[in-house]
Amino acid sequence: MGNKIERKKFDIKDRTFDFSLRIIKLVMAFPKSTAGFKLGEQLMAAGTSIGANVEEADDAHSKKDFIYKMGIARREARETTYWLRIVKEVGLLENEVNKKEIDDLLRESLELRNILSSILTKASAQLDN
């Protein structure tokens, strides 16, 4: 467990991968209804895209390409926060464990957005120099 916490703190790629897995597991608990399917689709697309774009940025061809792809990751984190808020407010999942997970994922999506903003700020400063 200690290793996961340490890894979570320092490696954005692992952190966004773990976040994607948690999003997928949450969506799997959604009700089999129109709202469940539609919200699940949106949340799954945005929530898993964060890590995919971080991975792409890691293999960027230039600093500009890196900034572009990290910017997409940050936008996807913002969108994920939006969909999680909708899921929470509409009461899609009534189970207390799932409610707690939604709150935890909301916090993590905000933290990821802040981390990605910091990465973008540093990368942009390097580009300007």
C-alpha positions as CSV (number, residue, x, y, z in Angstrom):
1,M,0.0,0.0,0.0
2,G,2.8,2.4,0.9
3,N,4.2,2.0,-2.6
4,K,0.9,3.0,-4.2
5,I,0.7,6.1,-2.1
6,E,4.3,7.0,-3.0
7,R,3.7,6.4,-6.6
8,K,0.5,8.3,-6.6
9,K,2.3,11.4,-5.3
10,F,5.1,11.5,-7.8
11,D,4.2,9.8,-11.2
12,I,1.5,11.6,-13.2
13,K,1.4,8.7,-15.7
14,D,0.6,6.1,-13.0
15,R,-1.7,8.5,-11.2
16,T,-3.8,9.1,-14.3
17,F,-3.8,5.4,-15.1
18,D,-5.1,4.5,-11.7
19,F,-7.7,7.3,-12.1
20,S,-8.9,5.7,-15.3
21,L,-9.3,2.4,-13.7
22,R,-11.4,3.9,-10.9
23,I,-13.5,5.8,-13.4
24,I,-14.2,2.5,-15.4
25,K,-15.1,0.7,-12.2
26,L,-17.5,3.4,-11.1
27,V,-19.2,3.5,-14.5
28,M,-19.6,-0.3,-14.4
29,A,-21.8,0.3,-11.3
30,F,-24.1,2.8,-13.1
31,P,-27.7,1.7,-13.6
32,K,-28.7,0.1,-16.9
33,S,-30.8,3.1,-17.9
34,T,-30.7,5.9,-20.5
35,A,-29.1,8.2,-18.0
36,G,-26.7,5.6,-16.8
37,F,-25.5,4.8,-20.3
38,K,-25.3,8.4,-21.5
39,L,-23.5,9.7,-18.4
40,G,-21.3,6.6,-18.3
41,E,-20.2,7.2,-21.9
42,Q,-19.3,10.8,-21.3
43,L,-17.5,10.1,-18.0
44,M,-15.6,7.1,-19.3
45,A,-14.5,9.1,-22.4
46,A,-13.3,12.1,-20.5
47,G,-11.9,10.3,-17.5
48,T,-9.8,7.8,-19.4
49,S,-8.6,10.4,-21.9
50,I,-6.6,12.3,-19.2
51,G,-4.1,9.5,-18.9
52,A,-4.1,8.7,-22.6
53,N,-3.1,12.3,-23.4
54,V,-0.5,12.3,-20.7
55,E,1.0,9.2,-22.3
56,E,1.0,10.9,-25.7
57,A,2.6,14.0,-24.2
58,D,5.4,11.8,-22.8
59,D,6.3,10.9,-26.4
60,A,5.8,14.3,-27.9
61,H,7.9,15.4,-30.9
62,S,8.5,18.9,-29.5
63,K,7.9,21.1,-26.5
64,K,5.0,22.7,-28.3
65,D,3.5,19.2,-28.9
66,F,4.0,18.3,-25.3
67,I,2.2,21.5,-24.2
68,Y,-0.6,20.9,-26.6
69,K,-1.2,17.3,-25.4
70,M,-0.9,18.2,-21.7
71,G,-3.4,21.0,-22.4
72,I,-5.8,18.4,-23.8
73,A,-5.3,16.3,-20.6
74,R,-6.1,19.3,-18.4
75,R,-9.2,20.0,-20.4
76,E,-10.3,16.4,-20.1
77,A,-9.7,16.6,-16.3
78,R,-12.0,19.6,-16.2
79,E,-14.7,17.8,-18.2
80,T,-14.4,14.8,-16.0
81,T,-15.0,17.0,-12.9
82,Y,-18.2,18.3,-14.7
83,W,-19.5,14.8,-15.4
84,L,-18.7,13.6,-11.8
85,R,-20.6,16.6,-10.4
86,I,-23.6,15.7,-12.6
87,V,-23.5,12.0,-11.5
88,K,-23.3,13.1,-7.9
89,E,-26.1,15.8,-8.0
90,V,-28.5,13.6,-9.9
91,G,-28.0,10.8,-7.4
92,L,-27.3,8.2,-10.1
93,L,-25.5,6.0,-7.5
94,E,-27.2,5.8,-4.1
95,N,-24.8,3.2,-2.5
96,E,-22.7,4.9,0.2
97,V,-19.5,3.3,-1.0
98,N,-20.1,4.7,-4.5
99,K,-21.0,8.1,-3.1
100,K,-17.7,8.2,-1.3
101,E,-15.9,7.1,-4.4
102,I,-17.5,9.9,-6.4
103,D,-16.3,12.4,-3.8
104,D,-12.8,10.9,-3.9
105,L,-12.8,11.0,-7.7
106,L,-14.0,14.6,-7.7
107,R,-11.1,15.5,-5.4
108,E,-8.6,13.6,-7.5
109,S,-9.9,15.2,-10.8
110,L,-9.3,18.6,-9.3
111,E,-5.8,17.6,-8.0
112,L,-5.0,16.2,-11.5
113,R,-6.1,19.4,-13.1
114,N,-3.9,21.4,-10.7
115,I,-0.9,19.2,-11.3
116,L,-1.4,19.4,-15.1
117,S,-1.7,23.2,-14.8
118,S,1.6,23.3,-13.0
119,I,3.3,21.1,-15.6
120,L,1.9,23.3,-18.4
121,T,3.1,26.5,-16.6
122,K,6.7,25.1,-16.3
123,A,6.8,23.7,-19.8
124,S,5.5,27.0,-21.2
125,A,8.2,28.9,-19.2
126,Q,10.9,26.6,-20.7
127,L,9.5,27.2,-24.2
128,D,9.7,31.0,-23.7
129,N,13.4,30.7,-22.6
